[in-house]
Amino acid sequence: MKLRALAGFMLCAAGLFSAHAQSWAWDDGTVPFVVSPEEVVDRMLRIAEVGAGDYVIDLGSGDGRIVIGAARRGARALGIDIDPTLVAKGRENAAVAGVTDRTEFSSQDLFETDLSKASVITMYLLPEVNLKLRPKLLTLKPGTRLVSHDWNMREWEPDETIELRTPEKPVGLGGKSRIHLWIVPADARGHWVAEVPLHGGAWAFDIGQEFQAIAVRAAVGAGRDLTVRATRLRGVEIKIAITGLVGGKAWNHLFKGTISGDRMTGEVRVSDGEQQRTIPWTATRRK
């Protein structure tokens, strides 16, 4: 009993220490290096759909495994780490993997790094570091994919989250990892006037937005507001499901479009429950 109790105490103490290991930073504010298991690296790159044509920036690149994984998928990748020793290790591992032509490593402050050219950003940082980065990440080009191992960005909810068991994970309790994906949203807020010549003519959309969550009011012609059943904003892609009377008849509508500046273009699928058709539509934001 004593040995079992002692063993239990030691396991609890080790768990508490491990859980605490990710909740602090060094005195200079930098993040301690903790290895992401290879399965987590693979899932992070898969959830972001990394491939040829992508430019990946890994913040806190450590031994370079995410940078190398991205390069193996045909992407170009840059690893950022404050520790020159880890930067050298990343370069060495990239050479062994035969991907030096598609990889770079730099020792610099991640907060001073130019992220504007990235199509994908990966990170395994601390919660407070993610939040400090959040304003900068929100200014990136709409459609940029952001992937974080374990830590979220508080009020900015992920577009997708997956959880997997990782018994080889060196920190935390339970041997689990969460992988979060965000897609930087386009600015959809404002009053939009749409033209759907073959179905009602002039439509109006008033859109409010917080991060990628949107609230939409919709009306056609001089009629009353229609019922907006569901919405989604994912990068530059917008979807709005609407039910209501158009031309004196009840219709279901699914507007799908792409936002580019002050213009939306796409198609709307309309259905009365028996038949459906697809019609092109455009919308312009009125200042």
N, C-alpha and C positions, 0 to 999 in steps of 0.2 A: 504493500500500500504506500509506504513511504517513497519507494522508488518511482511508483506510478505517479504519485502526487508531485514529486520533484520534476519528473519528466514533463508533466502537464504544465507546471509553473515555467519551466525553461522554454517550452513551445510558445506559451502565451507571451512571455517576455520577448522572445525573438520576433513574434508576430507584431507586437507593439512597436518594436524598434524598426522593423521593416516598413510598417505602415507609416511611421513617422518620417522615414527616409525621403519620401517624395514631397514632404510638406515644408521643406526649408530650403534656403539657398545659402551659398557661401557669404561671408561678411561683405564681399564686394558686389553682391547682388547677382552673381552669375549662378547658373543652374548646374548642379552636380551631374556627372555623366552616369547614366543608367542605361544599360544595353536593352534594346527592344528585341525580343525573340524573333527568329527568322520568319516564323509563321505570321507574326504581327506585321513585319515589314512587307511580306507578300500581300496580306489583306489590305494594308494601307495603299499600296500601289494599285491593287485591283479595284478598290472602291472608288479611286480617283480616275480609273480607266486610263492610266498612263500608257502612252505609246509613242511611236515615231511622230515627230512634229511638236512634242511637248518640251517645255523647258521647266525643269523641276528645281526648286530651291528648298533645301533641307536645313531648317534652323536648329542648330545644336546637332551637327552631323556626326559627332563622335568618331567611331571607327570607319564611317563611310558606307555602312551597309545599305542605307536607303538610296544614297547617290548611285552606288554600284548596281543595285536592283533596278533603278530607273533606267540606267544606261543599257542594261541587258535587255530592256524592253524597247530599245531604239530611241529613247529620249536623250536630250542633253541635260546635264544636271550639275548643280553647284551646291557644295556643302559649306555651311558657315559654322564656325566654332571659335570660341574665344581662346581656346587652349591650343597653342602652336604644336604641342606634342601630339594631340589628337588629329590635327590637320595633317601632320606628317604621316601618321598612321593611316589616315584615310587615303592619302596619295599612294602609299605603299600597297595597301589592299587593292586599290583600283588598278595598279600596275600588274599585280598578281592575277587579277580577274581579266586583264586584257581590254580594259575600257578607258584607258587614259585619254583617248581621242575624243571622248564624249563627256568627260568629267573634269571638274575644277574644284579646288578646295581653297578656302580663304580664312585666315585668322582675323576676325573682326567682330565688332559689336553688332549683334543682330538687329538692334534698334536703329542703327545707322546704315543698315544694308538697303540698297535699292532693290525693291521687290517688284517694280513695275513691269519687268519683262517676263515674269513667271506666268506660266499657265497653270502650274500646280505648286502649292507650298505645303510641305510636311513639317511636323514638329512633335517633339516629345518634351514639353517644357513643364512649368509649374502653373497652377491656376492663376496666380497673380501676374505671371508673365504673359499668359494668353490674354488676360484682360487689358494689360498695358499695350499689347500689340493690336488689340481689336480696332481702335479707330483707324490705324494705318491700313489694316487689312480691308476695311470697308471702303476705302478709296480706290482699291485696285479695280482693274477692268472687269466689268460684269461678265460672269461666266468663269472667272478664275476659281479653281477648286482648292479648298483648304482641308487638310487632313490632320487631325490631332490624335495621338495615342493617349487614351485615358481621360484627359482633361477637356472640359467644355469651355464655352465662353459666356456663361451665365445667361443673361436675358436673350442673347442671340442663340436661339435653339438650332441644333444641327438639322440639315436636310435629311440626313440618314445617320443611324447609329447601329453598329453591330457589336455583339459581345461574343467572345470566344474564350475557351479554357486554355490557359497557358501555364502549366505546372512548372515550366522552366524559368518563368519570370522571376527575377532576383529580388523584387520588392513587392510589398502589399500583401494583403490577406486573401486567401481563397483561390489563388492561381487563376485570376480572370483578367482579361484586358477588354477595354472598350475602345472602339475606333469610331471617331466622329468625322462626318463629312459636311462641309458647308460649301455652297456655291454662291459667290459674291453676287448679290442681286442687282439688277438694273434699277434705276430710279423710275418707278411707275406712278408716283403720286401726281395728282392734279386733275384737271377737267379735260376729258378727251372727247372729241367729236368724231364719230365714225360714219362712214358711208357704206351701206349695204344695199346697193341699187335694186337687187332682186328680192329683197325681203325687208320691207319697212322703210327703206331709204335712210333717213338720218337717225342715228343713235347717239346717245350721250352716256358717258361713263364718268363718274366721280370716284376717284381712287385715293384712299388713305393708305399709308404704308408705315410699318415698323419692321426694320430688317427685311426679311422676305415674306412676312405676313401682310396680306393686303385685305382691305375692306372695300367693297365695290357697291355703288348704287348705279342702277342702269335704267334708262328710259328710252322709248322709241317714239319719234315724232313729238307731238304735243301731249302724248298720253301720260298716264301715271307711271310710277316706278314699277318695274317688273321684279319678280322674286329671284334673287341671286342665291343659288343653292350651294355653290362651292367655288373656290378659287385656288389657284396655285401660281406662284412666281418662282421660277427656278432659273437663276441666272438671267438671261435675256428672254426666256420663254415664259409666256403668260397663258393661263387657261381660265376661262370664266364660264360656269354653267348657269344658265338662266332659263326660267320657266315663266310664261305669261302670254297675254293676248297680243297678237300682231295681225292687223287687218281683220280684227273681229274673231280670230280663231286662236285656240290655245296651241302653243308650240313649245317644244324643248329646244334649247340652243346650247351648243358647245363652241364658244369662241376660242380659237387657238391662234396665237400670234407671236411675233418676235419684235422686241423693242429695240429701236435704234435711235437714240437721241429723243426727239419729240415726235417720233413716228412709230406706229405699229402697223405691221402687215401680216396677213395670214388668211385663214379660212374659218368659216363657221358652218358647223353641221346642224341642220334644222330637221326636226322630226315631229310628226303629229301622232306617233304611235303606230302608224300603219305604213307610212312611207317616209323616206328621208332623202335629203340632198345636201350637197356641199357647195358653198358659195364663197367667193373671195371677198375680203373686206380690208379696209384700211382705216386708220384712225390718226388724228393729229392732236397733239396737246396744245390747248389754248392757254396762253400766258395770262 
